[in-house]
Amino acid sequence: MSSIRCRSRTQIGLITLTVKLLFDQNLSHQLLHALQNEYPDSQHVRNVGLAEGSDEAVWQYAVQESFTIVTKDAEFHQRSFLFGHPPKVVWIRRGNCSTATIEQLLRIRRNHLILLPTEKRHFSSSSSRTVSPMVMREV
C-alpha cells in the first residue's frame, strides 16, 4: 500500500488543492517557521510590509495574492460577513493562548482549511453547521 505525503496540498483526482495563510499582526511571526511544512507558501503581514497596515490593506493584499487570512481579530470576522470572499478568513477564538497552541490547532485543522468551501458560507470547526467565516475554538 502506497501513501502520499500531503503538506498543505490535498490531491483529488488530478487536482491539487493548496492554501496560503496570511497571519495577521495579532499572531506570532514564528508560526511561519513552525508551520512551513504544512503551509509552505504562507506569509506574515510583517514580512509583506503590512505590519502597521489597516485591516482594509491586509484584506486587499489577501485578495490580490490569494491568501486565507488567519486572525484573532473580530474585525475580519465582521468584514467577511459583509463582503464574503475572497479572501477566506479563519478567526481563531482562543483568547490568550500560546503560539504553540495556535500551531497545534492549525495542524489539527489543516484538512478543513484546505477544503474550505468556495461558497460564501464556511464550515465551522466547532460544529457541523455552516457559518461564515471558519471559526476555531477549543479542540
N, C-alpha and C positions, 0 to 999 in steps of 0.2 A: 504494500500500500504506500503510495507516494503522498507527500504532503507539500503544500505550497505555503511558504512563509510570507504572509501579507503584513506589510507595515501599515502605512496609512492608506493602503490601497486594498480594495476588495475586488476580486475578479468574478464577474457574472458573465458566463459565456466568453465572448471575445472582448467584452467591455471592461476596462479597468477604471474603477471609481477612486478618486482621491479627494482629500480635504486638506486645505491650507488654513491653519489657525492664525489669527491675528490677536495676540494677547494685549489687552488694554493696560493702561498705566497702573491700574489698581492691582495687577497681578505681577509677580516677580519675573524679571527677565531670565532668571535661572531655569524657568520652565522650558525655554527653548533648548538648552543643552540636555536637560533631563529627559525630554520627550522627542529628541531628534530622530530616533529610530522609528517611532510611531507616527510622527508628523514631520517629515523631513523638510518640507517646503514652508514651514511656518515662520512667523516673524513676531517681534515685539514692537509696539509702537515707538519705543525709544530708538530702535535700530533703523527705523524708516523715517526719522525726523519728525515724529508726531508725539513726542513725549509731553509736550505742552500744547498739543493740538486740541481743538474743540471736538466735541462729540460729532458734529457735522463733518469736520475734516477727516476724522477717523472713519466715519460711515462711508464717505465718498471714496476714500482710499480703498476700503474693503470692497466696495462695488467695482471699482476700476480694475483691481488686481485679483478679484475672485477669492477673497478671503472670507472665512467664517469668523466673526468676532466672538472672542471669549472674554467675559467680563463679570465683575461683581456689581456693576453699575446699573441701577434700575432705569436710568435714562435710556439706555439702549433697548431694554425690555419694552419700555413705552414706545420708543421710536419704531420698533418692529411691528407693534400693533397698528400704528398709524400708516406706515409705508410698506409693510410686508417685506418681501425680499426680492432681489438681493440687497444687502448681504444677509446671510443667515446669522442668527445670534444665539449663543449659548450663554445663558445667565446663570452663574454659579451663586446659589443662595446658601452658603455655609457659614456665614458670619465670620468671626475672627478665627481663622484656622491657618495651619501651616502650609507652606508651599508644597511639602511632601504630601499632605492630604489632597490638595488640588491635583497634584501629579497623579496620585493613585486614582482619583475619581476620573480623570481624563483617560487613563489607561483602561479602566474598567468599562467605560462608556464609548470606547473607540469605535466599535461597530455601529453604535447608534449615531455617532457623529458622521461617519462615512455615509450612512444610508438615510440621512435626514431627508424627509420628503421634499419634493420640488414645488409642492403647492404651498399656499400661504399659511396653512395650519401645520404645526410641527408636532412631532412626538415628544411627549414629556417623559423623562426618565423616572419620574416619581410616581407614575401611574400608567394605566393602559389607555387613558383618554388622550385626545389630541388637543393641544393648545399651541399658542404662538408666544414666544419662541421656545426652544428647548430649555427646560429649567432643570438644573441639577441640585438635588437636595441630599439628604442623608442616604447613604448606601448601606 
